[in-house]
Amino acid sequence: MADEPELETGAESAPEAQPSTPGAKLRAAREAQGLSVQDIATRTRIAQRQLEAIERDDYAALPGIPYAVGFARAYARAVDLDEVAIAADVRSAVHNTDMGATRYEAFEPADPARVPSRTLAWTAAVIAIVVIAGFTIWRTQLLTPPTGEEIAEQQEQRPAQSQQPAAGAPVAAPVTGPVVFTAVDDVWLRIYDEAGERLKDGTMKKGESFTLPADAKGPMILTGRPQALTVTVGGKAIAPLGAADRTIADVPVNAEALLARAAPAAAGQVPAAVPARTPARTSAPVGTPSIQAPVPASATPAPAPETPAPSAGN
């Protein structure tokens, strides 16, 4: 009878059984901190049903071995356990089951808590697609020759230009020096003569120059970005050949036409209108009535009195 108290005292002082499986360790740490499974799900961004499967050591309910290890590591980090030791225990537990014998995957997923949300990932993807598509469209339009419809529209909008100089226009000085085209940006152009022979056809890179042959007959230009070209005649700068980003076609680019085009722009003046000519009048004394005007009776001279003829006897 004296030994009975000693046995009871020894039973009370025996330590409680420690959890042996990874799931039990994680559940014990969570309960010790007074946390619920939902709290862990919020911290780790892992579904509650998957966390519950980890606590039950039911790894077959998870997508695969890497997910089981990765979810267990995130769970351990959330409850301040050694994630490396927990991951090793999970691997050991999985590989000792049929799941480990039949399913092997060589990668391990990233920490779900550090992965960007799905909304942020989709937003970034959409922005990237829009930027790439916009750049592609812009680059395509930049280097694509204008279509026939664009050329026709430009010709309709361009006012008809007289082929002959207006009466009284000043005669241009003799032209000296070559016609040089310089690209200030990548631009597609075509320069051709009156026979349709192409003198320059293709894309000029930024900084590239082209000198018009001196013997070119009736050269003209076609381009969709006239603002990307600077033109000089004998070193003299010429005004832009057209509005920005508007297709121009059949625009003469010989030296005479370019200098005539640049003259009003350089002076900054609009040519004055030529006054209408009045028909020449026949010189006549002032006050002489016109032929068509009726002559009043008072203005008709009276007839001279008749002089009697001398008699024969006188």
Buried (B, 14 or more C-beta within 10 A) or exposed (E): EEEEEEEEEEEEEEEEEEEEBBBBBBBBBBEEEEBEBEBBBBBBEBEBEBBBBBBEBBBEEBEBBBBBBBBBBBBBBBBEBEBEEBBBBBBEBBEEEEBBEEBEEEEBBEBBEEEEEEEEEEEEEEEEEEEEEEEEEEEEEBBEBBEEEBBEBBEEEBEEEEEEEEEEEEEEEEBEEEBBBBBEEBBBBBBBBEEEEEBBEEBBEEEEEBEBBEEBEEBBBBBBBBBBBBBBBEEBEBEBBBEEEBBBBEBBBBBEBBBBBBBEEEEEEEEEEEEEEEEEEEEEEEEEEEEEEEEEEEEEEEEEEEEEEEEEEE
